[in-house]
């Protein structure tokens, strides 16, 4: 999305955590200071979501179905851009 400001000092979400049990989500990373969530999908496309609270990310990481949680609680709720 053009015009978004994702700059937060030296931006890093590494390390991305590999999500072995998901068919949709491959890896998840989070920068708590900036509240930026990075999601790498099985297609290898990565997106960064802005202003995602830490409790949402924690629940996402623990969710039994990462794809379902992402679609219900993150997708289209937070400003994003391709990483």
URMO-V899625 format. One record per helix or strand of 2 or more residues. SS is the DSSP state (~ for helix, > for strand). FROM is the first residue (numbers start at 1). TO is the last residue. If there is no record, write none. Layout:
# URMO-V899625
{{SS;FROM;TO} {SS;FROM;TO}}
This chain:
# URMO-V899625
{{>;17;18} {>;25;31} {>;36;41} {>;46;49} {~;54;62} {~;66;73} {>;80;82}}
